Amino acid sequence: MSQYDQLEPRAIWDIFGRLSAVPRGSGNEAAVMTMLQKWAAERGLKTKRDEVGNLLVSIPATPGHEKAAPVLIQGHVDMVCEKNAATKHDFTKDPIRLVVEGDWVRAEGTTLGADNGIGVAMGLAPAVDRSFAHGPLEVLLTVDEERGLTGAAGVKAGFFTAGRMINLDSEEDDAIFIGCAGGRDTRFVLRPTQAKAPKESAGRKVVVSGLKGGHSGLNIHENRGNAIKIMTRLLRAAAEELDVRVVAIDGGKMRNAIPREAVASVVIPSAQGRAFKQRVDALAARIRAELEGIDDGLSVKISTVQAPRCFSRDASRNLLNLMAAIPNGVLEMSPAIPGLVQTSSNLGVARTEGAKVELVCCSRSSVMSVLEALVAQHRALGELVGAEIDQPAGYPGWKPNPRSELLGAVKRQYAKAFSREPALKAVHAGLECGLLTEKYPGLDMVSFGPNLHGVHSPDEKVSVASVQKIWTLLKGVLADLA
């Protein structure tokens, strides 16, 4: 028997293991939903799907509690697909390889998917663990959360009946979350003029790597290095005195993950190779000093590369200027909640395909008018350089309700189980709660979950003891509500 097979609560870890065996990147959830429907049918549970692919599983009340008001438990099945450069893994067909290290479960070289697979497993576990009392449960499992919460946006009124909801997509076991930020994305597309590389030119490849990455909402306040922004600084610094023409820039995989790696190819005059390296290396050393104690792994490497074509000098300058001007990191702190980031922006993706460069930026704010102003700023920057701009509708924030009856039950059970009061927080990230309140006005909600570290990066891991703690809390709350 493996270490993983000995983890408790067994019901939760068994379901999480099943989830980890089936690819479930955002937009690729069909197979895992089929697996979950089959799992539910084998246990005699009713299920239904909606038009966008969300799954609702109904778990009957324990005997004697059939008349209790139903409770909705909610999580999302999709995961961010990130891996280390040296890791061989195909997220469309390979299972996640689970590793147990002391109190932590992680994946081998990839994201783990505990965000939010562990919440999904916990929501379904009452169907297996019948040792505690609860009323009727509806478990809403949504799709495509990580790409913009489109699954939750597609939930229609009447899909579920509960008036109280527990979201299990939070990542601190000593806090109960009662609010979240709204968000919108901006996608810039530039089509720079291309030409043959100038005579007597040389190609150079620059690789930025070794950064922590992380969640663009939950980790943004830590000022971790953004590989795309660092690459931009390096190339612009060299271009101030040298003729640097861009061939391609690529970095980041997900707009809501802080990019850990970026790769650029450029063309420079053959005689300026040494000067180019000196300028890049000098600025890289200064950036390492800036990140000391925050993100200590920064690596910048330069090598030669064949580059017969490149963007024109003006097109290269326009591209780098736009990338430099896009706001990134923490922009405002909340004046109402100490320590809470109010507004931020993350340049999460840079992608070159032939003569097209695509940049994707994820912006968040708990004040929607501020978010709209930030999105307008992005549009203005794009228009200055003639970029094509796409700004999807985004998602709303979730306004805290400290007088919630459901919150009262959670606080009671937390104090009973752990002999202290939980912290009440809002999170600078998108939770599906805000979207669901648009369709279900008056829906009473809280969010909590076990300790997760390094989400949206291959460093992601979940605490075994923390899963046990949150399971104790969830069981107590469901019994209280019954």
ChimeraX attribute file (.defattr): number of C-alpha atoms within 10 A of each C-alpha:
attribute: neighborCount
match mode: 1-to-1
recipient: residues
	/A:1	5
	/A:2	8
	/A:3	10
	/A:4	16
	/A:5	11
	/A:6	11
	/A:7	18
	/A:8	14
	/A:9	17
	/A:10	15
	/A:11	17
	/A:12	25
	/A:13	21
	/A:14	18
	/A:15	20
	/A:16	21
	/A:17	19
	/A:18	16
	/A:19	25
	/A:20	21
	/A:21	15
	/A:22	20
	/A:23	22
	/A:24	28
	/A:25	21
	/A:26	18
	/A:27	16
	/A:28	16
	/A:29	21
	/A:30	15
	/A:31	12
	/A:32	20
	/A:33	22
	/A:34	12
	/A:35	15
	/A:36	20
	/A:37	19
	/A:38	14
	/A:39	14
	/A:40	18
	/A:41	13
	/A:42	9
	/A:43	11
	/A:44	13
	/A:45	15
	/A:46	14
	/A:47	18
	/A:48	13
	/A:49	16
	/A:50	14
	/A:51	10
	/A:52	15
	/A:53	19
	/A:54	23
	/A:55	24
	/A:56	22
	/A:57	25
	/A:58	22
	/A:59	24
	/A:60	19
	/A:61	21
	/A:62	19
	/A:63	10
	/A:64	11
	/A:65	16
	/A:66	14
	/A:67	11
	/A:68	14
	/A:69	17
	/A:70	25
	/A:71	23
	/A:72	23
	/A:73	26
	/A:74	26
	/A:75	29
	/A:76	28
	/A:77	30
	/A:78	28
	/A:79	27
	/A:80	29
	/A:81	23
	/A:82	26
	/A:83	22
	/A:84	18
	/A:85	12
	/A:86	7
	/A:87	12
	/A:88	11
	/A:89	19
	/A:90	12
	/A:91	18
	/A:92	12
	/A:93	11
	/A:94	13
	/A:95	17
	/A:96	24
	/A:97	16
	/A:98	17
	/A:99	16
	/A:100	17
	/A:101	13
	/A:102	9
	/A:103	12
	/A:104	17
	/A:105	19
	/A:106	25
	/A:107	20
	/A:108	16
	/A:109	21
	/A:110	25
	/A:111	25
	/A:112	32
	/A:113	29
	/A:114	30
	/A:115	28
	/A:116	28
	/A:117	27
	/A:118	27
	/A:119	29
	/A:120	27
	/A:121	23
	/A:122	26
	/A:123	26
	/A:124	25
	/A:125	21
	/A:126	23
	/A:127	20
	/A:128	13
	/A:129	12
	/A:130	11
	/A:131	9
	/A:132	11
	/A:133	19
	/A:134	28
	/A:135	23
	/A:136	20
	/A:137	26
	/A:138	24
	/A:139	23
	/A:140	29
	/A:141	27
	/A:142	29
	/A:143	30
	/A:144	25
	/A:145	23
	/A:146	26
	/A:147	18
	/A:148	22
	/A:149	20
	/A:150	19
	/A:151	25
	/A:152	26
	/A:153	21
	/A:154	18
	/A:155	21
	/A:156	14
	/A:157	12
	/A:158	9
	/A:159	15
	/A:160	18
	/A:161	14
	/A:162	18
	/A:163	15
	/A:164	19
	/A:165	23
	/A:166	25
	/A:167	24
	/A:168	27
	/A:169	25
	/A:170	23
	/A:171	25
	/A:172	17
	/A:173	19
	/A:174	20
	/A:175	19
	/A:176	24
	/A:177	24
	/A:178	22
	/A:179	26
	/A:180	26
	/A:181	28
	/A:182	26
	/A:183	30
	/A:184	23
	/A:185	25
	/A:186	23
	/A:187	22
	/A:188	23
	/A:189	20
	/A:190	20
	/A:191	18
	/A:192	22
	/A:193	14
	/A:194	18
	/A:195	12
	/A:196	11
	/A:197	21
	/A:198	16
	/A:199	9
	/A:200	9
	/A:201	17
	/A:202	20
	/A:203	24
	/A:204	23
	/A:205	19
	/A:206	22
	/A:207	20
	/A:208	23
	/A:209	24
	/A:210	18
	/A:211	21
	/A:212	22
	/A:213	26
	/A:214	26
	/A:215	21
	/A:216	29
	/A:217	27
	/A:218	17
	/A:219	19
	/A:220	24
	/A:221	17
	/A:222	12
	/A:223	14
	/A:224	22
	/A:225	29
	/A:226	29
	/A:227	29
	/A:228	29
	/A:229	22
	/A:230	20
	/A:231	28
	/A:232	19
	/A:233	20
	/A:234	22
	/A:235	24
	/A:236	20
	/A:237	17
	/A:238	19
	/A:239	19
	/A:240	10
	/A:241	11
	/A:242	17
	/A:243	17
	/A:244	26
	/A:245	25
	/A:246	27
	/A:247	24
	/A:248	22
	/A:249	25
	/A:250	22
	/A:251	26
	/A:252	25
	/A:253	20
	/A:254	23
	/A:255	25
	/A:256	29
	/A:257	28
	/A:258	31
	/A:259	31
	/A:260	25
	/A:261	27
	/A:262	24
	/A:263	22
	/A:264	21
	/A:265	22
	/A:266	26
	/A:267	27
	/A:268	23
	/A:269	18
	/A:270	13
	/A:271	11
	/A:272	15
	/A:273	17
	/A:274	9
	/A:275	13
	/A:276	23
	/A:277	16
	/A:278	13
	/A:279	17
	/A:280	21
	/A:281	16
	/A:282	12
	/A:283	17
	/A:284	21
	/A:285	13
	/A:286	11
	/A:287	16
	/A:288	18
	/A:289	13
	/A:290	14
	/A:291	16
	/A:292	12
	/A:293	10
	/A:294	15
	/A:295	19
	/A:296	16
	/A:297	15
	/A:298	21
	/A:299	14
	/A:300	21
	/A:301	14
	/A:302	17
	/A:303	11
	/A:304	14
	/A:305	14
	/A:306	12
	/A:307	20
	/A:308	15
	/A:309	17
	/A:310	25
	/A:311	24
	/A:312	20
	/A:313	18
	/A:314	12
	/A:315	19
	/A:316	24
	/A:317	20
	/A:318	18
	/A:319	23
	/A:320	20
	/A:321	16
	/A:322	19
	/A:323	22
	/A:324	17
	/A:325	13
	/A:326	17
	/A:327	19
	/A:328	20
	/A:329	22
	/A:330	19
	/A:331	15
	/A:332	13
	/A:333	16
	/A:334	14
	/A:335	10
	/A:336	8
	/A:337	11
	/A:338	8
	/A:339	11
	/A:340	17
	/A:341	25
	/A:342	24
	/A:343	25
	/A:344	27
	/A:345	26
	/A:346	28
	/A:347	31
	/A:348	25
	/A:349	25
	/A:350	26
	/A:351	19
	/A:352	18
	/A:353	11
	/A:354	11
	/A:355	14
	/A:356	14
	/A:357	19
	/A:358	19
	/A:359	26
	/A:360	24
	/A:361	24
	/A:362	26
	/A:363	30
	/A:364	35
	/A:365	30
	/A:366	27
	/A:367	17
	/A:368	18
	/A:369	10
	/A:370	15
	/A:371	22
	/A:372	16
	/A:373	11
	/A:374	21
	/A:375	21
	/A:376	14
	/A:377	14
	/A:378	23
	/A:379	19
	/A:380	14
	/A:381	18
	/A:382	23
	/A:383	13
	/A:384	10
	/A:385	15
	/A:386	15
	/A:387	22
	/A:388	14
	/A:389	20
	/A:390	13
	/A:391	16
	/A:392	11
	/A:393	11
	/A:394	19
	/A:395	23
	/A:396	25
	/A:397	25
	/A:398	24
	/A:399	16
	/A:400	16
	/A:401	13
	/A:402	12
	/A:403	8
	/A:404	15
	/A:405	13
	/A:406	19
	/A:407	22
	/A:408	13
	/A:409	16
	/A:410	26
	/A:411	20
	/A:412	19
	/A:413	24
	/A:414	24
	/A:415	13
	/A:416	13
	/A:417	14
	/A:418	13
	/A:419	10
	/A:420	13
	/A:421	17
	/A:422	18
	/A:423	12
	/A:424	15
	/A:425	17
	/A:426	20
	/A:427	23
	/A:428	26
	/A:429	26
	/A:430	30
	/A:431	28
	/A:432	27
	/A:433	26
	/A:434	22
	/A:435	23
	/A:436	21
	/A:437	17
	/A:438	15
	/A:439	17
	/A:440	18
	/A:441	10
	/A:442	10
	/A:443	16
	/A:444	20
	/A:445	26
	/A:446	22
	/A:447	27
	/A:448	23
	/A:449	29
	/A:450	26
	/A:451	20
	/A:452	24
	/A:453	21
	/A:454	19
	/A:455	27
	/A:456	28
	/A:457	26
	/A:458	24
	/A:459	21
	/A:460	23
	/A:461	25
	/A:462	24
	/A:463	20
	/A:464	21
	/A:465	16
	/A:466	20
	/A:467	23
	/A:468	16
	/A:469	19
	/A:470	22
	/A:471	19
	/A:472	16
	/A:473	24
	/A:474	23
	/A:475	16
	/A:476	22
	/A:477	23
	/A:478	22
	/A:479	17
	/A:480	16
	/A:481	18
	/A:482	20
